[in-house]
């Protein structure tokens, strides 16, 4: 199944999610990137809010598959997304392949990243961070 296929499937088994995308989803406002990305992100967030399960993965996920900065194999941002993913995994003691309900992952991120004051440590050099700080 392709990365795009996960969200387009009529039977949703799990949403594949890069660990740091849990942070991005918290601050998502529907601006930036492309219409395709925004449409997909809105669908994913609705599924998550309705109790979808996630599977943490390394590399391209359900969101990446619709991003103009993803070439189908890797992010055009280079190693930064991997660095963000590794930081989230390290702080949360989670691993690629871990499956859970979105609300469980969201609560873990709240405790281990946001309440622990680690957000800027993870995403300090992200080009989208200014959007996050306007919604904190």
N, C-alpha and C positions, 0 to 999 in steps of 0.2 A: 504494500500500500504506500502511495506517495505521501509526502508531508501534506500536500493540499487535500488529498483524498480523505484524511482523517475527519476534517470538518465537513466535507461534502457528502460523506457517507450517511445513509439513512439510519444506520444502526451505530450509534456512538458508543464505543467500548470505553475509550479513555482519550482524554486530550493530552497529547504529548507536549510537554512544557520544559523549556530550558529553566533552570532554577532562578536565574536573575529576572526572568520575565514575570515572576510573581511580584517583584518590586515594581516593574513597569505597569502592570495591570492596576496596582493600587492607585497610581497617579494618572492613569489614562484619561484624556479629555477629548479625544476625537479630533485632534488637530495634528498636522504634520503628516509626513509620508504621502501615500497615494490613496485614492478612493478605494482601490481593491484592498489595501491593507486595513483601512478604517472599517470597511464593511465586514471583513473577516474578524477583526478585533471585536467589533460590536457583537457578532454572532458568538464568538468564544466567550466573552464576558457574560452574555445572557445564559449560555449553557452552564458556566461555572456558578453563577448565581442560583441556578435551578438544581444544583446538587451534583454536577458532573464530577467524575473522578479524573484525577490527573496522573500521569506517569512522568516522572522527571527523567530527562534525557540529556546527553551531551550532544551538541550540534543542533542542526536545524530542527525546529519543532513546528507545531501547528500555526504559530504566528509567523515564523520565518518564511514559510511557504508562500506567503502573500506579500512579502516585503520587497520593495524595489532594490534593497541593498543585499539581497540574497540571490546568488547565482545558481541555485539548485543544489549546490554542494557545500558552499561555505559563505560566511558573511563577508561582505566587502569591507567591513570595519576591521578586519584582521583578527588579532588575538584578544582584543578588548572584551568581546562577549564571553569568551572562554574564561578570562580572568574574573569577570563578574560572577560567572557560574561557580567557579571554584571557591570564591570567597563566600558565596551563599551556602554552598555545601559544607564548607568548613565550619561556619558559624552555627549551622543548624544540625550538624551531625547526620545529615541525610546523604543518600547515595543515588547515582543514576540508576534508574530501574525501580526506585521506590514508588509505590502507588498509594494514593490516598484521596479522600474527598478534598475539594478545593478549600472548603472552610477550615479544614485541619491544617493545610499548608499555609493558608493566610494567617491563622492564629500563631503558627510557629514563627513565621516571618515577623509578625507584630512583636512577639516576645524577644526573639533572638537577634533581630536586626534593628527595628525601630525603637523599642523600649530600651534596648541596650546601647543606643546611640551609635550604631555601626553603619548607618545608611551612607553617610558621606564617605566613609572609609571604603565602601564597596564601589560606589558610583561617582566618586569625586571628579573623574575626568570624562564623564558621559556628556555628549553634546546636547542631550535632552534634559539634563538635570535642572536647568532653570525652570522648567515646567513643573517639576516635582516640588520645588521649594515654594512655588506659588500656591500649591494645594496642601502643603503640610499642615 
